[in-house]
Amino acid sequence: MIQQTIKTLTGNLLISIPDNLHEISLKQLMAMQAAEKLSDLDAMSILSGIPLTELQQIKDYNDLQLFNEQILQLAAQIKDLYNSSAIPNEVTFAINGKATKVKVVKNLSVEPAGAFMAARDVIAEEISKHIALHGEEDWQQTFNPSLQACSQVLAYYFYSRATGQPYDEELAAAFASQVEELPVTQVLPIAKYFFLNYPHLSKPKTGFWHRLCRLWSSGRASKILSTSGTSTPLTHWPGEI
């Protein structure tokens, strides 16, 4: 952290901001990305945690030059961060006031099935949006998922691992708030892995009910049921799986 005490109209103000990306959380990065017009004071407020109204009371703007230069350096590093492929061995969550370390398995997989399906839907939607705007050819070269999508995917991935609780989609979605407290240097490389190394997740899958409706409309469903016997359950639908 870089620290400096600066005079304001109401007294002295101690300001501390990160001096490397490891000290910036995903939540802070999301806040900066969400700002329509991010001024120097806005960025400083997000990175320091000091309300903007307090920073506006600083007497001499020149006192902020040390921080402005550091923010510019951090911004340049953030721009290239998504290109990093160094996946951390573990991440640490603060759960119920206790530090909980969770191992990041090198052979990353999403489990259980509920988490897999929820993460798949987020990935498919994000990639589909990108391809709709930029085309399908070499989409991986220009693809940058939203930070919100990264947060959601990792919430589904980490929830049961971190809490030790059975999977619950609503609680897993809410676990995104915990993911957003992690350093961006940990979150983005893991998220990148899911979005770019699971190509089979990039396209939405047609659900059983939709496939049944499609078969029924074509007249195939009634033939399948009549030939298989109504008392024998179908274990799979022919065609698309």
N, C-alpha and C positions, 0 to 999 in steps of 0.2 A: 504493500500500500504506500502511496505517496500522501504525506500529510503536510498541511500548512495552516497556520492560524492567521486569519484575515480579519481586519477591522470592518465593522458594520455600523450602521446608524444606531444600533442598540447595544453594541459591545463587541466582543471578540467571538469569532466563529471558527471552530476547528473543522477543517474539511479533509476527508480521506477518500481517495479514489484508487481503484486497482491500478497496478503498474504492469500486470500481465494478464493474459486471457484466462488463466486458471482461477482467477479471483472474480470472474464475471459469471453470473448465473444465467441460465436460459431465461428465467423470468425477466431479468434486466434487459437482455437482448431483445426479447419479445416486446417489452415496453418501448424500447427505442425504435423498433421496426414499426410499431403501431402508430407512433406519433406522425401526424400529417406534416408538420413542419417542426423539425427537431433543431432548436436553437442550442447554442453553447451551454446556456444555463439549464435548459431542459435535460441535456445529456448529463451534465454535472449532477443534477438533482437525482436522476435515475441511478447513476453510478455511486453516488455518495450516500443516498438515502435521506438527504436533507431536503425538506420541503422547498419548492421553488420560491415561495414568498420570503423565506429567510435569505436565500441566495440573492434575491433582488435588493436586499438592504446593504450589500457590500458597497463600501464608499468608493473605492478605486477599481475600475475594471481591469487595469493593468496588473493588479494583484493576481488575476486569474490566468495569466499567460502560461505559467508553469503547467497548470491543469489542461489548458487548451491544447498545448503541444502533445501532452500525453494522450489525450482523447483522440487526436488525429492519428497517432501511432497505433492505438488500439483499434481504431476503425479500419486501418489498412490491414491489420492482422485478422480481424473478423472476416473481412472480405474473402480471404484465402482459406479460412478455417475449414470450410466444407470439403476442401480437396484433401484433407488429412485422412489417412486410412489406418492410423494407429489406434486400434480398439483397446481401451483400458482393461486390465485384468479383473478389476472390481470397482464398484461404486458404493458410496456410503449415503444412506438415507437417515434422516432424523425422525424416528418413529416413536411416538409417545415419550419424547424427551430423551430417547436413547439412540446412540449411533449404531446403525445396523448395516453391516457390510454385506454386500451381495456380489457373489462371483459372477463374472460375465463369461459364460461358456464360449469357448472359441468357436465351436460348431453351433452357432446361434440357431435356435429354433423357437418357435412360438408355441407354447402349450399352457393350459389344456386347449381342447377344441374350441371352447368359447372365446378364448383370447386369440387364437389363430384366426377365427372367422372375423372378429372385430378388427384386428390389425389388417387383415386382407382387404376389408372394405375401405379402410382409410387409405391404404396404399393404392388400391385400384382407382379410387376417386381422384386422388392427387395426380397420379400419372395421366389419367384420362383428361383432366383439365389442361395439363401441360401439352399433351399431344393435340388437343383441340385448338390450342392457340398457336403452336409452333410446328406442328406436323410430326409424323411418326419416325421419319428418317433420322437416325443418329440422335434420338431424343435424349439418350443418356448423357450426351456431351454438354447439353445446356440445361439439364434438369436440376432444379433446386427446390426441394419441397418446402412448404411453408413451415415456420417454426411451430405453429399450432399443430400441424399434422405430425411433426416429429415428436412433440410432447405426447400426443394421443397414442401413437404406436408404442412408444416406450412405456407408457402407463399400463397398457394391456400386457406388455412383455414382462414387466417387473412386478406387477401387483402381488401375485401369489408368491413369487420368489422372495419378495421383501417382507411381506406381512405374515407369511405362513398360513394364510387363510384360504379357504376354498374360493374358487373364482366366482365373482359376482360382477356382472358387466357394469352396473351403476357405480359400484364402489371402485372398480378398476378405472373407470372413466374419471372419477373424482381424484384418483391417485395421481393424475397429471400435475396437480399442484405440488406434489412431492418431487416429481421429475423435474419440474421447472426450477427447483432450488439447486439442482446439480450444476456443476461448472459446464459451460458450453464446450470446453475442450473434451469433455467426456460424452456429452449427449449427442453432438452432431456426428462424430465418426460412427457411433453405434447406429444412429438413425440412417446414415448413409448406407450402411451395410444392408439394412432391411429393404430400402427403396431400390437399390441397384443390384442386389444379389439374389433377389427372389423374383425373377421374371415371371414365374408362374402365378405370382400373386397380383400381377399388374392388370389382369383382366377380371372383371366381375364374373362370378359363377352363377349360372341359372339355378335357382332353388328347386327342390323337389316339386313343390306345389305348382310353380310356373311351368315346369316340364310336363306335369300331368295335364294341366289345362291345354298346353299346346298339343299333346298327344290326343287328348279328348276331342279337340276341335278338328283334328285331322282324321278322326275315326279310328285311330290306332289303339287308343286306350281300351275301348270296349272289346276289341279283338284279343288284346293281351289278357284282360281279366277273364274273358270267357274260355280261353284256351288253358289258362293256368288254374282255373277253379277259384271261386270266390272265397273258399275257406283257406286257401294257401296264400300267405302274405307275399307281396313282392319285395325282394331284398334290394333290388336296384332297378333303375329305369334304363331301357335300351338306348343306345346312342350316346348323347352327351353325359359325361360324368364330371 
